[in-house]
Amino acid sequence: MFPEYRELITKLKTSDRHFSHLFDKHNNLDQKIQRMEAHAEPGTPEEIEVLKKEKLLLKDQLYAVLKKASAT
């Protein structure tokens, strides 16, 4: 995710608690979705869709933080 911001992501994960929280939440959701899609964890297609939308919102928030941090 966002390879062009790899260095900034590493920096923000240690220096920005909000960013770190969003990043961890996004990764946890991604793993949960993958487990549900692999049928390793119970989940209906509707539940998976809701989680994917939540993950996308988190990704948008992460991108906004990255853009703002890279502009300064």
BASE-394753 format. One line per field, with one value per residue: x, y, z of N, C-alpha, C, O in turn; residue in one letter; residue number from 0. Coordinates in steps of 0.02 Angstrom, whole numbers. Layout:
! BASE-394753
neast	[X|...]
nnorth	[Y|...]
nup	[Z|...]
caeast	[X|...]
canorth	[Y|...]
caup	[Z|...]
ceast	[X|...]
cnorth	[Y|...]
cup	[Z|...]
oeast	[X|...]
onorth	[Y|...]
oup	[Z|...]
residu	[A|...]
num	[NUM|...]
! end
This chain:
! BASE-394753
neast	[42|34|172|255|264|336|450|404|291|351|417|307|236|306|312|188|49|-88|-85|-17|-110|-219|-155|-125|-255|-307|-225|-260|-395|-382|-319|-419|-523|-462|-451|-586|-629|-558|-623|-578|-618|-777|-898|-1015|-1049|-1101|-1055|-919|-914|-950|-841|-740|-775|-756|-618|-574|-611|-523|-403|-414|-407|-278|-205|-234|-168|-37|-18|-29|78|185|186|237]
nnorth	[-59|105|122|227|305|238|261|372|317|224|314|388|289|273|399|462|441|433|404|281|204|203|137|11|-33|-40|-142|-250|-266|-300|-426|-495|-494|-568|-693|-722|-729|-840|-934|-970|-906|-869|-785|-686|-645|-516|-463|-463|-370|-252|-240|-221|-96|-18|-35|29|161|185|175|287|386|364|396|531|583|549|626|756|756|740|856|949]
nup	[0|-47|-104|-142|-32|62|149|222|283|370|454|507|573|689|744|744|830|797|659|665|736|644|537|593|622|492|436|520|488|353|364|433|337|235|300|317|184|146|212|337|444|510|409|322|149|150|272|247|143|211|296|202|151|265|279|163|191|297|226|143|241|290|175|164|277|242|125|177|268|182|114|196]
caeast	[0|70|245|291|269|362|492|362|250|394|427|245|215|340|308|120|7|-150|-69|0|-174|-255|-118|-135|-325|-313|-194|-300|-455|-360|-308|-484|-557|-430|-471|-657|-634|-529|-667|-543|-656|-845|-919|-1058|-1027|-1122|-1009|-855|-922|-949|-771|-702|-790|-722|-547|-564|-613|-460|-352|-422|-382|-205|-179|-239|-113|26|-13|-17|145|235|185|271]
canorth	[0|169|111|290|336|186|291|415|272|199|369|406|235|281|468|488|390|427|367|212|171|192|88|-54|-52|-59|-208|-300|-276|-336|-495|-525|-504|-625|-755|-734|-750|-907|-976|-989|-870|-862|-719|-686|-597|-448|-441|-450|-308|-198|-233|-193|-24|12|-36|81|225|191|188|357|427|357|433|603|598|545|685|814|751|746|925|992]
caup	[0|-54|-105|-150|34|108|201|264|323|424|501|541|618|753|770|743|861|759|598|685|752|581|499|625|612|421|427|555|447|293|384|449|273|202|335|302|115|141|254|398|496|485|386|263|98|171|324|213|106|260|319|146|148|322|262|113|226|333|176|124|297|290|118|180|323|204|80|218|296|128|89|244]
ceast	[44|146|285|301|301|404|450|317|290|404|364|221|248|330|237|72|-58|-138|-56|-63|-213|-221|-129|-207|-337|-285|-233|-364|-438|-351|-374|-523|-528|-449|-543|-665|-606|-569|-631|-576|-726|-860|-961|-1029|-1044|-1074|-941|-858|-919|-877|-727|-714|-756|-646|-531|-566|-548|-403|-354|-394|-305|-174|-181|-183|-47|35|4|54|198|238|223|345]
cnorth	[62|159|176|327|289|216|334|372|246|253|384|351|241|350|495|433|379|387|294|173|155|136|18|-79|-75|-129|-263|-317|-317|-410|-531|-541|-564|-692|-773|-760|-820|-958|-1004|-956|-860|-790|-725|-638|-524|-421|-423|-384|-248|-186|-203|-118|13|17|19|150|238|208|261|403|424|398|508|624|598|606|747|814|760|817|972|978]
cup	[0|-55|-112|-83|85|165|249|309|383|477|541|589|687|784|775|769|822|695|614|701|689|540|527|615|540|410|461|515|385|309|398|384|237|234|320|231|104|182|315|458|468|464|324|211|117|224|294|176|153|283|264|140|205|308|211|144|264|284|153|178|300|234|132|227|286|159|119|244|242|101|136|247]
oeast	[88|180|343|341|294|393|461|306|265|401|367|190|221|338|227|58|-81|-177|-81|-70|-238|-255|-142|-219|-373|-317|-240|-383|-475|-373|-384|-553|-564|-462|-560|-704|-627|-551|-651|-563|-735|-838|-946|-989|-1007|-1055|-910|-811|-888|-855|-683|-667|-729|-615|-479|-526|-522|-359|-302|-361|-272|-124|-134|-153|-5|89|46|88|252|287|239|381]
onorth	[70|186|179|373|299|198|331|389|246|239|392|366|218|358|547|385|322|341|249|114|99|93|-29|-138|-124|-171|-318|-375|-362|-453|-588|-594|-606|-741|-831|-806|-856|-1017|-1055|-974|-844|-741|-763|-594|-478|-362|-374|-344|-197|-129|-163|-80|67|67|52|194|293|249|292|453|474|432|545|677|642|634|787|865|787|836|1028|1011]
oup	[43|-12|-90|-79|146|223|310|367|439|537|602|640|737|845|808|733|814|679|579|681|681|513|490|601|529|378|433|510|366|271|379|378|210|199|310|218|59|186|342|516|409|495|278|229|102|222|313|178|136|289|279|126|196|324|216|125|264|299|144|163|312|244|113|218|297|155|99|243|256|69|117|285]
residu	[M|F|P|E|Y|R|E|L|I|T|K|L|K|T|S|D|R|H|F|S|H|L|F|D|K|H|N|N|L|D|Q|K|I|Q|R|M|E|A|H|A|E|P|G|T|P|E|E|I|E|V|L|K|K|E|K|L|L|L|K|D|Q|L|Y|A|V|L|K|K|A|S|A|T]
num	[0|1|2|3|4|5|6|7|8|9|10|11|12|13|14|15|16|17|18|19|20|21|22|23|24|25|26|27|28|29|30|31|32|33|34|35|36|37|38|39|40|41|42|43|44|45|46|47|48|49|50|51|52|53|54|55|56|57|58|59|60|61|62|63|64|65|66|67|68|69|70|71]
! end
